[in-house]
Structure formats: structure tokens, C-alpha cells
Amino acid sequence: MDYRRLGRTGLLVSAMGIGAGGPSRLGQRDSLRSEAESVALVLQGLDAGVNFIDTAEAYDTEEIIGKAVAQRDRGQIIISSKKRLRNKNISREQLRSGLEDSLRRLRTDYIDVYHLHGMRPEQYEYYANEIVPEMQTLQQQGLIRFIGVTEHWNDDLRHSMLQRALADELFDVIMVGFNLLNQGARDAVLRLALEKDIGVLIMFAVRRALSQPDKLKATLQALIESGELDAGDIDLEHPLAFLLEDGAAFSIPDAAYRFCLAEAGAHVILSGTGNPAHLEANLRSFAAPPMPAEHVARLKQIFGRAWSVTGQ
């Protein structure tokens, strides 16, 4: 496992992070796994060298994370969690009570990175002025080590909220949507985050379009129709097949993770699953050598203008 310094936090984090949200939520979303099986899945990742876990109040997986972490050395594990933001702005009291509830579920007395979850651009001014000061108080009290924010990418494809956050330098860590189909965050977010030494978590490295061939074809067709992708650059019948040539990648999701791993300024790439075999495959991707430089360059060329899709 590759370990990286998470920006100015100084935390040494695994390049792969266990994502406890997404379409699986450790197998809990559709009750595919028992609680014990989901706990075992987290332990499987930890024992393989992953030391970063991302969860949230909204995911209903904090208790599972807490039960897993209780069986290992808490001091060696980086926990990231988030306070859900609703359409009506939350108060300082709601932030504090939400954090206290998360601490109880996680069975810990501090959270390493605590985020405002899914902030929209129109919410930024309120949270920056009214809620971040309370987060700083909680940080001073030792309940939070570092302050983070995650974007609501589906409603903010140009990353405007994160651009404001980076300019203000209020947050130690940010979570941004980025994948090989939509690389807009490179210029909009990642370069400035690297310059300012802000920790970066990558979400949505693999979306449905990168694991479901029919969804990929439809997504590429939409990009062609919008003028964001040149039809001559892609074979719709065998899209992205070049990534699998000569054994360079063993699957499109494998290539997708390794593409993000190679991105300057990206520290942790979140990977979620509810399946032990799928977790093993993901671990294999993070242990693989870098993607061939020519493949990375070709993906940048093909999707360099794409911004309107997330791949979901």
C-alpha cells in the first residue's frame, strides 16, 4: 500500500480509503450483508494496509466502523466523517450534537477529519461565517483534529464551492469528484489545493459508467452530442478497450482507480464495496504499478473537454 502525506494535516494516509457510503454502504444499503459481515469487510481492508476510513452521519455506517476500529489500534487509523447539511441551514448546536452522536457511534473520543457534507455554492457564505468558527472551537477542544468540506458534485459540476473554499483556506481537507470521464477538477481544484497544501480526498473514481458497459456507451454518446468528446477519439462498440491491451489493466475499474492514483494533488482515492472479493480486486488495483504514461496521456486527450457528466 502506498502512503501519502495528507497536505498540511501531516497525516500519513493510505492512497486507498475505505468508503462507507456510495451505492453499497459496506453492503448495508440493500441489506446484502449482515452487520458482522460488514464489520469483517472493514477489518479485511485494515489488515491489508488501508488506514483511512470515510463515513458520514448520512450513511448509517458509523456504528459498523466503530465496531471494526474497536478491534484494532485506534491510533493507527484515520477516521473521516461528516455532518449532513440540509436545505435549511444547520445551527452551531446541531453541528455539536451531530458530532457528539457520531463520536458515540464511532466509539471514539475524536474524529480525525470532520467535514461539512455536500455543501452547495449558495450555502457557502453561511457555513464559512457561522459554522466553521464552531468547528474551530471543537478542534481546539480536541474533538476534531482537522476540518473538511465535501462538495455536492451533481449540482456543482464546475466545482465553484470548492474554489471559494480553497481561496479562503478555511479547510484542511476537501473531498472532490474526479474520474477519467470528468477531469475538470484538475484545473479547477487540484492544482490550487496542491499549491496551498490542502489535503484532497477523491470521490467517484469509479461510477456506474465505468463498471457497466451499456451505461458507459450512453455516457460517451451524451458527451459526443454535447460536443465535449470527439467521436473520432472513441470506439463506441469497444470503448476504452485500449486500457486493457497488453495486460496494462485487468478491468476498466482497475484503470479508473490507477488513473486517479497518478493525479498530482490527489492523496486518498475512496473505494467502496460490500463484497470481500470486490475489495480484494480493489486492493490489487492500488498495489499495481502506475498506468502506462501513454494511456494516461490518451485519457487526458480524449476527455480533456468533458465536464457535464459524473459517470453515474
N, C-alpha and C positions, 0 to 999 in steps of 0.2 A: 504494500500500500504506500502510495506517495503521500507525504505530509507537507503542508504549506502553512506559512505564516498568514494569519487572517488579518491582514492590514495592520492598522495601528493598535488593534487589541493585543497583538503579540501572541495570541493563542496559536498553538501548533495543532492544526486540524487535518484530518484525513481528507484527501481530494474527493472521496466518495462520502456522501452524507446519507444516512437512513432517513427517507422522507415518510413521515407517518400520516400524510394526508393523501391528496390525489384520488384517483378512481378506485383505489384499493383500501386505503387506510389500514394497512397491515392485515388485510383480509377481513376487516370488520364491517366494511360498508354494506356488503350484501350477506353478512353472516357466513362467509365462506370458511372462516376459521374460528375455532374456539378461542377464548381468551388465552388459555395456556399455550395454544399453538402460535398465537401472535407474539406472546412473550418469548417463546423459544426462537421465533424468527429474528427478533431484535438481538437476542443473545448470540445467534448464529453470526450476525453481522459484526457485533462487537468482538467476538472471538476471532474473526477473520482480519481484524485490524482497523475497522471503522471506529472512530472515536467521536463522531459528530452525529447527533440525532436532532431532527427538526420535527416539532409537533405544534399544536395550537389548541387553544380553548375550543375552537370551532370543529376540530377533527374528532373529538371524543376518543382520543387515543392516549391522552396524558397518563391515565391510570396504568395502561399497559406499559408505557415507557417507564413509569415509576417502579413497577414490579420487576422489570428487567434490570434496571440500573441498580436496584437494591441488592441484586445478586453479584454485582461486580464492584470495582473500586470507583466510587463516585468522582474522586479527584482526577481520574484519568479520562473522564467522559465530558464532552462539551454538549450541553443541552440548550437548544434554541426553542423558544415557544413564543406565542403571540396572543395579544388581546384583540378580540374581534371588534371591528368598527361597524357600527350600524348606520343606517341612513340618518338617524338622529344622533348628533354628536354625543359621545360619552363624556361623563364628568370625571374629575380627578378622583372622586370617591369610587366611581365604578372601575376606574383603572386599578386602584389599590385593591379593591375587593376581588377583582378578577385575578390579579396577581396572587393574592393570598390563596384563592381557590386552586390556581394552577400549582402553586408550591405544595399544597396538601395532596393533590392528585399525583404529583411527580415524586412525592416522598423526599423532598429536598428542602433545604433552607435558603437556597439561592438558585437563580437561573442565569446561566452564562450570558445568553443573548436574548433579550426580551424585545419583541417587535410590536409596533402598531401594524395591524394586519389588513392588507388590501386597501391602502389609502388611495382615494381618488384625488385628482388635481384640485377640485373645488373644496376639498376638506383640508388641504394642506395648511392654510394660514391659521385656522383654528387650532389644529393639533400642535403646530410648531410653537404657537404663542401660549396656549393654555395647558397642554398635556405634557409636552416634553419637559417643562420645568418640574412637574411632579415625578416624571421618570428619573430625572436627575437627582431628586430627593431620595427616591427609592434606591438609586445607585449608591448614594452616599451612605445609606443605611445598610448596605451590603446585601440587599435582596435581589438586586440586578447587578451583574458585572458590567455589561455593555448594552447600549441602546441601539435598536434596529428598527427598520421600517421595510415593509414589503409593498409592492405596487399591485394595482388591480389591472393587470395587463390587458385583459379583454376590452376594457373601456379606456385604455390609455396606451394605445399601440405605439405612440411616439415617445413614451417614457417621460412625459412632461413633469410629473410629480417628482420622480427621482432626480431630474435635472435641477429642480429647485432645492431638493434635499442636499444634493452634493454641493451646490453653490453656498448653502448656509452652513454646511459642515456640522450639523446638529447630531448626526447619527454615526455611530461607529461602524455599523454593518448595514448593508442593504441587500434585499433579495429582488432579483430582476429576471424577467422572462427572456430567454435566449435559446435558440436552437439553430440547426443548419438551414431550416426553411426560412427563418426570420432572424437575420443577424443585425438588425437595426440598433440593438443596444451597444454594439461595438463603438460606434461613433458617438451615440447619444449619451452613453452612461459609462462604459467600461474604461475608456481612455482617461476620463476625468477622475474616476474612482481610483485608478492606478496612480495618477498624479498626486491625488490627495491622500493616498494610503488608507483608503476605506476598504473594509472587508466586504467581499462580494460572494453571495450565495446565488447559484444559478438554479432556477426552477424551469420546468417544462423542457428539459433537454430532450426527452423523448415524449412525443404526444401520439395520439391515435394514428395520425397520418404517417408516422414513422414505424408503426407496427402493424398497420392494416393496409394491404396493397390497394384496395378499392378506394379507401379514404385518401391515400397518397395521390392516386391518379386524379381524383376530383379536386384536391387541393392544388395540384400543379396546373390543372386546366383553368381554375379560377385565376391563378397568377398570370397565366398566358393571356386570358381575356382582359385582365386589368392592365396589361402592358408592363407588369413587373418582372416578367420572365420571358425570355426569347425562346419561342418554340423550337428553334434550331439547336438549342443547347441541351435539349432533353428528349429522351425516347419515352413517350407515354406508355408504351407497351411493356417496357422494361426499365422503368425509372430508377435511377441511381444504381443500376447494375454494375457500373464501373467500380463501385466501392467494394464489391465482393470478388473482383478479379484477382487472381494470383494469391488468394487467401489473405488479402490485406485486411479484411474484416470478415467475421463469421456471420454477421447479420446486419441489417440496416440499423437497428437499435444500438448494436455494438459500435458501428461507425459514428452514430449520433453522439453517444457518450464521449467517445475519444476525440471527436471534433471539438466538443466543448472543453475537454480537458486541455487542449492545446491553446485555448484562447487566453491571450495576455490579460491579466487583471481578474480572471476567474479563480476563486480559491476553493470553494466547495461546490460540487455538482450533486444535486439531490437526486436520489434514486429510490422510488417507492415500489413495493410489491407486497403481495400476501402469500407468495408461493416460494418455498425453500429452493426449488430447482431454479426458478427465475432469479432469485437472489444470487445463487452461485454463478449464473451466467453474467449477471451484472458485475459481480466481483471479478470475474475473468476479464471483462472489458477494462476495468480500472487497473488491472495488473498488466495489461497488454502494452507493447511498445507504442510509441507515438504513431499516429496515422501518417502514411506516406505524404511527404510535403506536396507532391503534385496533386494528390486527391484533395488536400485542404485548399490549395490554391484554386482548383477547379470548382469546389463548392462555393468559395467566395465569389468567383466569377459568375457562376450560374445564378446565385441568389442575392447578389450584391444590391439589387434594387427592391427586393421584396420587403414589405412592411405590414401588409394588410391581413396576414393570417398568422395564427399562433400554432397551427398544426392540429388543433383539437377537433 
